[in-house]
Every structure is written in structure tokens, then in C-alpha cells.
Amino acid sequence: MTEHTRRQRFETLLLPHLSAAYNLARWLVHKDADAQDIVQEAFLRAFRYFESFRGGNERAWLLGIVRNTCYDWFRQHRQHELHATYDEELHGHLHTDAQTTHSNPETILSQHDATQQLNRALSNLPLEFREVVVLRDLEGLAYKEIAVLMDIPLGTVMSRLARGRKQLAAYLQPHTVELCYEV
């Protein structure tokens, strides 16, 4: 295969998944600039190893590279986040900080926007839950694809997804009740 043909095939198969790659990186590292750098590095890696792609789900293959690139970035910049474990005391009451930031009715209404609340809730999930929720619920990967991508058992994927969703529900429920009473 010529270099030109290889590049065209790469662009045809993987560029449509650029948004998914950015979304995953953004949810994992939280900052736009860092996510952009990670996606750029991930695409360079994907191009470098494109010949090892043997077909199948190119989106899952690319997201696996993005995930690995994120973890390499964590090892260089935020080592402590890789070793953070789920703590019921710490992560069980994610909504307390958000509740104390309301100062006036205008601020209260703007902070209760459903998208803002979901983004805040998702950002507060522990990394191991957040990445499974993003891969399944936002990017639509199958459980088996996530298990392969993350190199974990299928049961662990399901467990993390259930716990992540439970944490999202726990965060979002108090805000839904507050919004009903304030309107």
C-alpha cells in the first residue's frame, strides 16, 4: 500500500471519530487544551500503528488509543489521579459543594440547567466510573468493546457502569427536587 493510499484509508476510517476521541479525552482529563493535545498525540500514534489495525470497529480501536494516551498523560502530569480509589465518604455525597455555591435566584436558575448539572456530575465521578459511563452512555460502545479497550473483565465493566450511574443519579436527584421547589 502506498503512503498516499494509507493516509486516505486512515482519514476515511478514523477522522469521522475525531469528536468521539476528543469527548473521551475531555471527560477524562477535564481541560480542553490538554484534551486537544492528547487527541493529537493519539492520532499520531494511530497513524504510526495503523497497519496493525486488522479491521473491526475502528472507533473502539481509536478510543483505546485515546484512553492509553490519556493514561500516559496522567502518569506524567497527575499521577495521584491514577491511584485514587472510590471512597464512599468522599464520592458518596457529590452534590454538597454545588449546593453551597448558590448565592442569588439568577445564579440558582442558571446552575440548574440539566446539561450543566449532568456535566458537573460526570466530572465529579471517580475516573474508573467516569470513563466507563462516557464510553457506554455517551460514545455508545458495547460492553464487550469496553472490556477489551480497558483490558478488564466484562463483569467489571457492568459493575463500574452501574456504580457510576448510581453516583450520577445520587448527584442529580437533589438538584431536580430543588428546581421543582424554586420555580
Backbone as ProteinMPNN parsed JSONL, in Angstrom:
{"seq_chain_A": "MTEHTRRQRFETLLLPHLSAAYNLARWLVHKDADAQDIVQEAFLRAFRYFESFRGGNERAWLLGIVRNTCYDWFRQHRQHELHATYDEELHGHLHTDAQTTHSNPETILSQHDATQQLNRALSNLPLEFREVVVLRDLEGLAYKEIAVLMDIPLGTVMSRLARGRKQLAAYLQPHTVELCYEV", "coords_chain_A": {"N_chain_A": [[0.846, -1.171, 0.0], [0.59, 2.173, -0.87], [1.961, 5.206, 0.532], [0.264, 7.374, 0.217], [-2.217, 6.117, -0.254], [-2.484, 4.761, 2.154], [-2.691, 6.925, 3.939], [-5.09, 8.077, 3.008], [-6.91, 6.002, 3.551], [-6.653, 5.87, 6.316], [-7.612, 8.45, 7.036], [-10.238, 8.262, 6.056], [-11.323, 6.182, 7.607], [-10.805, 6.911, 10.318], [-10.942, 9.724, 10.875], [-13.715, 10.484, 10.979], [-14.277, 9.898, 13.612], [-13.166, 11.749, 15.247], [-14.46, 13.618, 16.939], [-15.538, 11.913, 18.921], [-13.176, 10.934, 19.986], [-12.071, 13.286, 21.046], [-14.094, 13.927, 22.914], [-13.921, 11.769, 24.756], [-11.282, 12.126, 25.732], [-11.542, 14.692, 26.815], [-13.449, 14.303, 28.846], [-12.006, 12.637, 30.497], [-9.661, 14.051, 31.276], [-10.5, 16.642, 31.808], [-9.739, 19.267, 30.891], [-9.819, 21.462, 28.116], [-7.566, 22.213, 26.489], [-5.62, 20.327, 27.253], [-6.953, 17.993, 26.507], [-7.084, 18.373, 23.74], [-4.358, 18.243, 23.07], [-3.839, 15.602, 23.817], [-5.518, 14.175, 22.071], [-4.362, 14.857, 19.643], [-1.839, 13.631, 19.941], [-2.747, 10.995, 20.2], [-3.867, 10.517, 17.662], [-1.57, 10.688, 16.127], [-0.211, 8.444, 17.094], [-2.064, 6.491, 16.339], [-1.902, 6.708, 13.555], [0.757, 5.977, 13.185], [0.685, 3.29, 13.976], [-1.199, 2.215, 12.324], [-1.159, 0.173, 10.451], [-1.321, -2.066, 12.002], [-3.945, -2.299, 12.608], [-6.534, -4.436, 12.11], [-9.035, -4.399, 11.023], [-12.54, -4.424, 11.886], [-14.075, -2.711, 14.586], [-13.319, 0.413, 14.106], [-13.675, 2.734, 15.54], [-13.748, 1.939, 18.252], [-11.151, 0.949, 18.382], [-9.634, 3.273, 17.962], [-10.51, 4.821, 20.171], [-9.468, 3.299, 22.205], [-6.76, 3.817, 21.876], [-6.78, 6.55, 22.424], [-7.586, 6.486, 25.106], [-5.38, 5.101, 26.256], [-3.404, 6.985, 25.711], [-4.316, 9.078, 27.283], [-3.926, 7.956, 29.822], [-1.152, 7.724, 29.816], [-0.59, 10.44, 29.808], [-1.694, 11.141, 32.311], [0.131, 9.769, 33.958], [2.377, 11.359, 33.598], [1.532, 13.924, 34.359], [-0.492, 13.984, 36.364], [-0.223, 11.977, 38.463], [-1.381, 11.162, 40.887], [-4.144, 10.904, 40.39], [-4.438, 8.525, 39.072], [-4.239, 6.616, 40.994], [-6.264, 7.048, 42.705], [-8.881, 5.864, 44.631], [-12.228, 4.616, 44.829], [-14.132, 6.146, 47.237], [-16.55, 5.899, 49.546], [-17.313, 7.801, 51.454], [-16.149, 10.149, 50.459], [-16.958, 10.288, 47.693], [-19.604, 9.626, 47.803], [-21.361, 11.664, 48.377], [-21.615, 13.702, 46.343], [-22.927, 16.062, 45.699], [-22.765, 18.134, 47.584], [-20.912, 20.32, 47.459], [-21.82, 21.762, 45.228], [-24.286, 22.629, 46.123], [-23.735, 24.613, 47.956], [-22.85, 26.789, 46.542], [-24.738, 28.485, 45.509], [-25.964, 31.737, 45.237], [-27.778, 33.75, 44.529], [-31.103, 34.17, 43.086], [-30.912, 34.252, 40.239], [-28.429, 33.057, 39.711], [-28.947, 30.554, 40.825], [-30.966, 29.517, 39.109], [-29.553, 29.415, 36.659], [-27.585, 27.538, 37.243], [-28.995, 25.234, 37.47], [-29.544, 24.203, 35.066], [-30.069, 21.449, 33.027], [-28.043, 20.269, 31.448], [-25.689, 21.44, 32.427], [-25.745, 20.443, 35.02], [-25.553, 17.678, 34.597], [-23.044, 17.543, 33.357], [-21.429, 18.483, 35.443], [-21.903, 16.526, 37.36], [-20.919, 14.253, 36.072], [-18.252, 14.982, 35.774], [-17.419, 14.875, 38.409], [-17.38, 12.217, 39.043], [-15.466, 9.366, 40.082], [-12.503, 8.499, 38.269], [-12.387, 5.806, 37.248], [-15.086, 5.095, 37.077], [-16.157, 7.178, 35.587], [-14.933, 6.964, 33.024], [-16.034, 4.571, 32.036], [-18.782, 5.159, 31.982], [-18.774, 7.286, 30.14], [-17.759, 5.998, 27.831], [-19.756, 4.056, 27.367], [-22.383, 5.298, 27.658], [-22.203, 7.841, 26.452], [-20.588, 7.528, 24.172], [-21.473, 5.166, 23.122], [-20.346, 2.58, 23.006], [-20.204, -0.995, 23.043], [-20.566, -3.309, 25.791], [-18.7, -5.41, 25.653], [-16.791, -4.316, 23.922], [-15.834, -2.227, 25.484], [-14.734, -3.67, 27.597], [-12.618, -4.985, 26.289], [-11.182, -2.766, 25.335], [-10.443, -1.521, 27.749], [-9.159, -3.523, 28.976], [-10.263, -5.173, 31.007], [-12.368, -7.407, 32.927], [-15.646, -8.351, 31.663], [-17.684, -8.308, 33.591], [-16.663, -6.452, 35.391], [-16.828, -4.128, 33.902], [-19.63, -3.874, 33.738], [-20.229, -3.616, 36.465], [-18.83, -1.253, 37.194], [-20.136, 0.544, 35.526], [-22.756, 0.43, 36.534], [-22.328, 1.381, 39.152], [-21.293, 3.909, 38.57], [-23.483, 5.104, 37.248], [-25.283, 5.073, 39.364], [-24.065, 6.88, 41.104], [-24.272, 9.189, 39.525], [-27.065, 9.479, 39.486], [-27.512, 9.901, 42.22], [-26.282, 12.35, 42.535], [-27.736, 13.987, 40.793], [-30.439, 13.837, 41.613], [-31.054, 15.426, 44.061], [-30.849, 17.994, 42.953], [-32.857, 18.083, 41.063], [-35.137, 17.988, 42.66], [-34.794, 20.392, 44.111], [-35.027, 22.261, 42.027], [-37.714, 21.962, 41.284], [-39.038, 23.031, 43.529], [-38.167, 25.646, 43.544], [-39.082, 26.951, 41.301]], "CA_chain_A": [[0.0, 0.0, 0.0], [1.381, 3.394, -0.941], [1.774, 6.13, 1.657], [-0.923, 8.167, -0.095], [-3.372, 5.238, -0.039], [-2.545, 4.531, 3.609], [-3.203, 8.148, 4.544], [-6.5, 8.212, 2.64], [-7.656, 4.983, 4.302], [-6.632, 6.343, 7.708], [-8.524, 9.581, 7.145], [-11.599, 7.789, 5.81], [-11.784, 5.351, 8.716], [-10.656, 7.44, 11.677], [-11.321, 11.133, 11.073], [-15.096, 10.655, 11.438], [-14.356, 9.646, 15.051], [-12.404, 12.788, 15.933], [-15.274, 14.159, 18.041], [-15.601, 10.904, 19.981], [-11.845, 10.912, 20.601], [-11.96, 14.491, 21.87], [-15.022, 13.812, 24.044], [-13.353, 10.87, 25.754], [-10.127, 12.791, 26.352], [-12.037, 15.837, 27.601], [-14.086, 13.805, 30.067], [-11.026, 12.02, 31.382], [-8.68, 14.99, 31.835], [-11.253, 17.835, 32.2], [-9.341, 20.553, 30.31], [-9.857, 21.466, 26.658], [-6.227, 22.248, 25.89], [-4.999, 19.018, 27.494], [-7.664, 17.016, 25.672], [-6.649, 18.578, 22.355], [-3.006, 17.688, 22.964], [-3.94, 14.149, 23.913], [-6.106, 13.671, 20.821], [-3.338, 14.993, 18.606], [-0.876, 12.554, 20.168], [-3.417, 9.719, 19.925], [-3.977, 10.36, 16.21], [-0.221, 10.381, 15.635], [0.025, 7.039, 17.432], [-2.936, 5.672, 15.493], [-1.332, 6.686, 12.2], [2.004, 5.226, 13.256], [0.393, 1.861, 14.122], [-2.392, 1.93, 11.542], [-1.024, -1.111, 9.772], [-1.671, -3.141, 12.94], [-5.404, -2.38, 12.667], [-6.931, -5.544, 11.242], [-10.46, -4.33, 10.735], [-13.394, -4.419, 13.069], [-14.613, -1.411, 14.983], [-12.231, 1.398, 14.122], [-13.953, 3.708, 16.59], [-13.278, 1.352, 19.507], [-9.693, 0.869, 18.284], [-9.129, 4.634, 18.177], [-10.775, 5.232, 21.554], [-8.482, 2.605, 23.033], [-5.513, 4.582, 21.771], [-7.007, 7.806, 23.157], [-7.566, 6.138, 26.53], [-3.99, 4.822, 26.634], [-2.682, 8.259, 25.665], [-4.744, 9.796, 28.493], [-3.263, 7.376, 30.99], [0.247, 8.162, 29.743], [-0.601, 11.842, 30.221], [-1.873, 11.135, 33.766], [1.388, 9.356, 34.592], [3.317, 12.472, 33.511], [1.039, 15.181, 34.912], [-1.37, 13.851, 37.537], [-0.029, 10.605, 38.936], [-2.287, 10.87, 42.001], [-5.484, 10.53, 39.926], [-4.425, 7.125, 38.651], [-4.289, 5.75, 42.157], [-7.413, 7.404, 43.533], [-9.874, 4.797, 44.687], [-13.567, 5.046, 45.19], [-14.321, 6.296, 48.668], [-17.973, 6.185, 49.771], [-17.43, 9.059, 52.193], [-15.78, 11.266, 49.592], [-17.71, 10.325, 46.448], [-20.997, 9.287, 48.031], [-22.165, 12.878, 48.524], [-21.001, 14.626, 45.392], [-23.694, 17.275, 45.477], [-22.674, 19.121, 48.657], [-20.22, 21.541, 47.023], [-22.664, 22.505, 44.3], [-25.391, 23.239, 46.849], [-23.301, 25.773, 48.722], [-22.367, 27.859, 45.674], [-25.856, 29.313, 45.046], [-25.997, 32.965, 46.011], [-28.958, 34.532, 44.222], [-32.019, 33.404, 42.236], [-30.411, 34.157, 38.879], [-27.377, 32.038, 39.726], [-29.585, 29.262, 41.098], [-31.619, 29.043, 37.888], [-28.577, 29.088, 35.62], [-26.843, 26.344, 37.618], [-29.869, 24.073, 37.433], [-29.686, 23.729, 33.695], [-29.835, 19.991, 33.036], [-26.75, 19.94, 30.861], [-24.657, 21.825, 33.379], [-25.783, 19.512, 36.141], [-25.02, 16.394, 34.16], [-21.604, 17.715, 33.169], [-20.811, 18.594, 36.762], [-21.997, 15.207, 37.991], [-19.99, 13.359, 35.378], [-16.891, 15.406, 36.099], [-17.107, 14.508, 39.78], [-17.253, 10.769, 39.215], [-14.099, 8.837, 40.068], [-12.039, 8.205, 36.914], [-12.725, 4.447, 36.81], [-16.503, 5.073, 36.738], [-16.396, 8.183, 34.555], [-14.563, 6.518, 31.692], [-16.983, 3.552, 31.585], [-20.025, 5.86, 31.663], [-18.564, 8.03, 28.896], [-17.63, 5.054, 26.711], [-21.026, 3.361, 27.118], [-23.567, 6.142, 27.529], [-22.001, 8.964, 25.541], [-19.982, 7.091, 22.922], [-22.247, 4.043, 22.611], [-19.607, 1.329, 22.835], [-20.79, -2.174, 23.663], [-19.863, -3.755, 26.989], [-17.532, -6.209, 25.253], [-15.785, -3.399, 23.373], [-15.242, -1.509, 26.615], [-13.903, -4.631, 28.325], [-11.387, -5.174, 25.516], [-10.483, -1.481, 25.307], [-9.886, -1.221, 29.065], [-8.479, -4.734, 29.437], [-10.865, -5.591, 32.264], [-13.454, -8.367, 32.694], [-16.953, -7.819, 31.316], [-18.394, -8.049, 34.841], [-16.14, -5.208, 35.96], [-17.432, -3.053, 33.108], [-21.023, -3.73, 34.172], [-20.22, -3.133, 37.843], [-18.431, 0.158, 37.195], [-21.205, 1.308, 34.892], [-23.866, 0.515, 37.489], [-21.934, 2.272, 40.25], [-21.198, 5.262, 38.018], [-24.844, 5.598, 37.038], [-25.867, 5.296, 40.69], [-23.497, 8.138, 41.596], [-24.892, 10.269, 38.752], [-28.435, 9.636, 39.976], [-27.44, 10.491, 43.556], [-25.928, 13.75, 42.378], [-28.763, 14.73, 40.069], [-31.737, 13.82, 42.292], [-31.314, 16.607, 44.906], [-30.982, 19.185, 42.129], [-34.164, 18.013, 40.435], [-36.097, 18.373, 43.695], [-34.608, 21.821, 44.374], [-35.535, 23.009, 40.889], [-39.177, 21.92, 41.356], [-39.494, 23.917, 44.576], [-37.76, 27.036, 43.324], [-39.759, 27.541, 40.138]], "C_chain_A": [[0.896, 1.24, 0.0], [1.068, 4.287, 0.254], [0.512, 6.967, 1.45], [-2.196, 7.354, 0.176], [-3.579, 4.978, 1.447], [-3.145, 5.74, 4.315], [-4.688, 8.332, 4.237], [-7.368, 7.23, 3.431], [-7.751, 5.393, 5.772], [-7.656, 7.46, 7.902], [-9.98, 9.15, 6.986], [-12.146, 7.029, 7.012], [-11.801, 6.074, 10.057], [-11.075, 8.89, 11.872], [-12.784, 11.328, 11.448], [-15.263, 10.476, 12.953], [-13.555, 10.662, 15.87], [-13.179, 13.363, 17.117], [-15.354, 13.185, 19.206], [-14.268, 10.846, 20.724], [-11.673, 12.116, 21.525], [-12.863, 14.384, 23.107], [-14.457, 12.914, 25.133], [-12.192, 11.538, 26.482], [-10.582, 13.931, 27.255], [-12.665, 15.373, 28.911], [-13.073, 13.208, 31.031], [-10.104, 13.043, 32.032], [-9.26, 16.356, 32.214], [-10.877, 19.134, 31.497], [-9.26, 20.443, 28.788], [-8.465, 21.382, 26.029], [-5.509, 20.906, 26.071], [-5.64, 17.953, 26.621], [-7.244, 17.149, 24.212], [-5.251, 18.003, 22.132], [-3.03, 16.168, 22.965], [-4.488, 13.561, 22.62], [-5.098, 13.771, 19.684], [-2.305, 13.878, 18.729], [-1.487, 11.198, 19.841], [-3.545, 9.482, 18.42], [-2.614, 10.081, 15.587], [0.122, 8.917, 15.907], [-0.804, 6.122, 16.533], [-2.384, 5.589, 14.077], [-0.067, 5.831, 12.161], [1.737, 3.713, 13.27], [-0.824, 1.424, 13.296], [-2.327, 0.578, 10.839], [-1.347, -2.286, 10.685], [-3.186, -3.278, 13.098], [-5.868, -3.398, 11.635], [-8.413, -5.535, 10.904], [-11.257, -4.405, 12.022], [-13.893, -3.019, 13.336], [-13.478, -0.401, 15.127], [-12.432, 2.448, 15.202], [-13.443, 3.195, 17.942], [-11.751, 1.275, 19.518], [-9.084, 2.239, 18.583], [-9.343, 5.084, 19.614], [-9.857, 4.518, 22.536], [-7.147, 3.329, 23.025], [-5.633, 5.9, 22.534], [-6.934, 7.539, 24.657], [-6.141, 5.887, 27.003], [-3.16, 6.098, 26.658], [-3.053, 9.107, 26.887], [-4.018, 9.263, 29.717], [-1.762, 7.685, 30.988], [0.361, 9.611, 30.213], [-0.771, 11.947, 31.739], [-0.575, 10.765, 34.475], [2.411, 10.495, 34.596], [2.853, 13.703, 34.295], [0.224, 15.069, 36.192], [-1.352, 12.412, 38.054], [-1.049, 10.222, 40.011], [-3.678, 10.434, 41.546], [-5.55, 9.075, 39.484], [-4.617, 6.183, 39.822], [-5.439, 6.095, 43.099], [-8.422, 6.268, 43.476], [-11.209, 5.381, 45.093], [-13.7, 5.042, 46.703], [-15.76, 6.744, 48.895], [-18.171, 7.513, 50.489], [-17.174, 10.263, 51.3], [-16.704, 11.391, 48.391], [-19.197, 10.046, 46.627], [-21.909, 10.491, 48.126], [-21.611, 13.971, 47.625], [-21.693, 15.977, 45.305], [-23.467, 18.365, 46.519], [-21.977, 20.405, 48.225], [-21.101, 22.392, 46.128], [-23.785, 23.219, 45.045], [-24.964, 24.508, 47.571], [-22.868, 26.943, 47.847], [-23.492, 28.783, 45.197], [-25.936, 30.581, 45.892], [-27.218, 33.819, 45.709], [-29.842, 33.748, 43.252], [-31.537, 33.232, 40.794], [-29.341, 33.072, 38.76], [-27.978, 30.655, 39.928], [-30.213, 28.709, 39.826], [-30.611, 28.651, 36.819], [-27.813, 27.81, 35.939], [-27.692, 25.089, 37.603], [-30.168, 23.621, 36.016], [-29.268, 22.263, 33.649], [-28.464, 19.622, 32.478], [-25.613, 20.289, 31.798], [-24.6, 20.851, 34.537], [-25.189, 18.161, 35.757], [-23.508, 16.476, 33.966], [-20.87, 17.771, 34.503], [-20.798, 17.227, 37.45], [-20.99, 14.246, 37.371], [-18.544, 13.706, 35.694], [-16.47, 14.986, 37.501], [-17.004, 13.012, 40.02], [-15.781, 10.383, 39.298], [-13.746, 8.379, 38.655], [-12.495, 6.835, 36.424], [-14.212, 4.314, 36.452], [-16.784, 5.999, 35.558], [-16.067, 7.652, 33.174], [-15.521, 5.455, 31.168], [-18.308, 4.206, 31.189], [-19.885, 6.612, 30.341], [-18.517, 7.074, 27.704], [-18.961, 4.389, 26.37], [-22.153, 4.332, 26.79], [-23.399, 7.324, 26.579], [-21.465, 8.528, 24.18], [-20.615, 5.827, 22.349], [-21.49, 2.75, 22.368], [-20.326, 0.197, 23.567], [-19.956, -2.571, 24.879], [-18.594, -4.525, 26.623], [-16.422, -5.33, 24.696], [-15.08, -2.639, 24.494], [-14.315, -2.429, 27.387], [-12.578, -4.845, 27.611], [-10.544, -3.903, 25.561], [-9.777, -1.205, 26.631], [-9.108, -2.395, 29.655], [-8.938, -5.128, 30.842], [-11.98, -6.586, 31.956], [-14.786, -7.664, 32.403], [-17.762, -7.479, 32.569], [-17.942, -6.765, 35.514], [-16.697, -4.004, 35.214], [-18.856, -2.804, 33.604], [-21.109, -3.167, 35.583], [-19.877, -1.647, 37.9], [-19.515, 1.036, 36.582], [-22.373, 1.483, 35.851], [-23.528, 1.482, 38.623], [-21.818, 3.717, 39.772], [-22.567, 5.878, 37.803], [-25.524, 5.902, 38.369], [-25.363, 6.615, 41.271], [-24.08, 9.331, 40.843], [-26.301, 10.54, 39.258], [-28.441, 10.301, 41.352], [-27.11, 11.979, 43.479], [-27.09, 14.544, 41.79], [-30.089, 14.814, 40.815], [-31.969, 15.034, 43.183], [-31.53, 17.871, 44.091], [-32.338, 19.221, 41.429], [-35.239, 18.448, 41.424], [-36.004, 19.856, 43.972], [-35.23, 22.657, 43.265], [-37.065, 23.058, 40.923], [-39.706, 22.909, 42.388], [-39.191, 25.38, 44.292], [-38.493, 27.694, 42.187], [-41.133, 27.944, 40.503]], "O_chain_A": [[1.842, 1.333, 0.781], [0.033, 4.135, 0.903], [-0.222, 7.235, 2.401], [-3.142, 7.865, 0.774], [-4.708, 4.975, 1.937], [-4.005, 5.596, 5.184], [-5.46, 8.705, 5.12], [-8.437, 7.595, 3.92], [-8.809, 5.272, 6.391], [-8.469, 7.412, 8.825], [-10.853, 9.627, 7.711], [-13.302, 7.214, 7.393], [-12.718, 5.872, 10.854], [-11.527, 9.247, 12.96], [-13.087, 12.267, 12.184], [-16.289, 10.867, 13.51], [-13.302, 10.447, 17.055], [-12.606, 13.571, 18.186], [-15.247, 13.595, 20.362], [-14.239, 10.725, 21.949], [-11.189, 11.981, 22.648], [-12.441, 14.714, 24.216], [-14.509, 13.264, 26.312], [-12.131, 11.517, 27.711], [-10.047, 14.104, 28.35], [-12.442, 15.977, 29.96], [-13.259, 13.266, 32.247], [-9.791, 12.923, 33.216], [-8.585, 17.147, 32.873], [-11.688, 20.06, 31.52], [-8.717, 19.482, 28.243], [-8.228, 20.566, 25.138], [-4.868, 20.413, 25.143], [-4.946, 17.107, 26.058], [-7.068, 16.144, 23.523], [-4.997, 17.351, 21.119], [-2.315, 15.528, 22.193], [-3.975, 12.555, 22.129], [-4.996, 12.864, 18.858], [-1.94, 13.254, 17.733], [-0.816, 10.34, 19.266], [-3.35, 8.36, 17.955], [-2.515, 9.321, 14.624], [0.681, 8.235, 15.048], [-0.311, 5.11, 16.033], [-2.395, 4.52, 13.466], [0.15, 5.062, 11.224], [2.474, 2.946, 12.651], [-1.406, 0.371, 13.558], [-3.353, -0.08, 10.66], [-1.619, -3.386, 10.203], [-3.661, -4.265, 13.659], [-5.626, -3.242, 10.438], [-8.975, -6.566, 10.536], [-10.692, -4.445, 13.115], [-14.107, -2.236, 12.41], [-12.776, -0.369, 16.137], [-11.461, 2.994, 15.725], [-12.787, 3.927, 18.683], [-11.127, 1.512, 20.552], [-8.135, 2.349, 19.36], [-8.443, 5.671, 20.215], [-9.509, 5.069, 23.579], [-6.485, 3.437, 24.057], [-4.693, 6.316, 23.212], [-6.289, 8.288, 25.392], [-5.735, 6.406, 28.043], [-2.307, 6.272, 27.529], [-2.194, 9.779, 27.458], [-3.549, 10.036, 30.553], [-1.17, 7.885, 32.049], [1.297, 9.965, 30.929], [-0.085, 12.737, 32.387], [-0.22, 11.379, 35.481], [3.228, 10.582, 35.512], [3.677, 14.443, 34.833], [0.253, 15.978, 37.021], [-2.379, 11.733, 38.066], [-1.525, 9.087, 40.04], [-4.333, 9.665, 42.25], [-6.618, 8.464, 39.522], [-5.109, 5.068, 39.65], [-5.571, 5.499, 44.168], [-8.767, 5.778, 42.401], [-11.297, 6.487, 45.626], [-13.411, 4.043, 47.36], [-16.145, 7.839, 48.487], [-19.092, 8.265, 50.17], [-17.884, 11.266, 51.37], [-17.187, 12.484, 48.096], [-19.971, 10.215, 45.685], [-23.122, 10.354, 47.969], [-21.193, 15.03, 48.093], [-21.078, 16.95, 44.87], [-23.968, 19.472, 46.323], [-22.422, 21.49, 48.6], [-21.124, 23.615, 46.259], [-24.194, 24.307, 44.641], [-25.788, 25.399, 47.771], [-22.546, 28.005, 48.379], [-23.212, 29.783, 44.535], [-25.971, 30.51, 47.12], [-27.658, 34.563, 46.587], [-29.388, 32.77, 42.658], [-31.736, 32.174, 40.198], [-29.353, 32.274, 37.823], [-27.566, 29.694, 39.279], [-30.008, 27.54, 39.499], [-30.803, 27.645, 36.136], [-27.431, 27.072, 35.031], [-27.16, 23.985, 37.713], [-30.986, 22.724, 35.816], [-28.221, 21.894, 34.181], [-27.803, 18.732, 33.013], [-24.67, 19.512, 31.948], [-23.515, 20.477, 34.984], [-24.413, 17.577, 36.514], [-22.779, 15.571, 34.371], [-19.808, 17.168, 34.661], [-19.796, 16.831, 38.047], [-20.296, 13.516, 38.079], [-17.71, 12.817, 35.863], [-15.285, 14.764, 37.75], [-16.583, 12.586, 41.095], [-14.94, 11.008, 38.652], [-14.62, 7.915, 37.923], [-12.949, 6.716, 35.286], [-14.561, 3.495, 35.602], [-17.545, 5.66, 34.651], [-16.837, 7.863, 32.237], [-15.802, 5.43, 29.97], [-18.893, 3.844, 30.169], [-20.793, 6.573, 29.511], [-19.165, 7.315, 26.686], [-19.259, 4.181, 25.194], [-22.805, 4.199, 25.755], [-24.372, 7.759, 25.964], [-21.843, 9.09, 23.152], [-20.327, 5.453, 21.212], [-21.947, 1.904, 21.599], [-20.977, 0.42, 24.588], [-18.783, -2.213, 24.981], [-17.539, -4.31, 27.219], [-15.245, -5.567, 24.966], [-13.867, -2.437, 24.447], [-13.226, -2.019, 27.791], [-11.527, -4.883, 28.251], [-9.337, -3.959, 25.796], [-8.649, -0.714, 26.645], [-8.477, -2.27, 30.705], [-8.129, -5.38, 31.735], [-12.489, -6.608, 30.835], [-15.017, -6.537, 32.84], [-18.454, -6.462, 32.597], [-18.744, -6.068, 36.136], [-17.003, -2.978, 35.822], [-19.241, -1.663, 33.859], [-21.969, -2.333, 35.867], [-20.556, -0.874, 38.575], [-19.779, 2.139, 37.062], [-22.921, 2.58, 35.964], [-24.358, 2.307, 39.005], [-22.2, 4.642, 40.488], [-22.789, 7.043, 38.136], [-26.26, 6.882, 38.483], [-26.132, 7.377, 41.858], [-24.354, 10.37, 41.445], [-26.689, 11.694, 39.439], [-29.275, 11.165, 41.622], [-27.61, 12.771, 44.277], [-27.387, 15.648, 42.246], [-30.807, 15.801, 40.651], [-33.032, 15.645, 43.068], [-32.312, 18.736, 44.489], [-32.9, 20.298, 41.229], [-36.149, 19.194, 41.064], [-37.033, 20.526, 44.063], [-35.893, 23.657, 43.541], [-37.651, 24.098, 40.619], [-40.721, 23.562, 42.147], [-39.908, 26.261, 44.767], [-38.519, 28.923, 42.121], [-41.868, 28.461, 39.662]]}, "name": "protein", "num_of_chains": 1, "seq": "MTEHTRRQRFETLLLPHLSAAYNLARWLVHKDADAQDIVQEAFLRAFRYFESFRGGNERAWLLGIVRNTCYDWFRQHRQHELHATYDEELHGHLHTDAQTTHSNPETILSQHDATQQLNRALSNLPLEFREVVVLRDLEGLAYKEIAVLMDIPLGTVMSRLARGRKQLAAYLQPHTVELCYEV"}
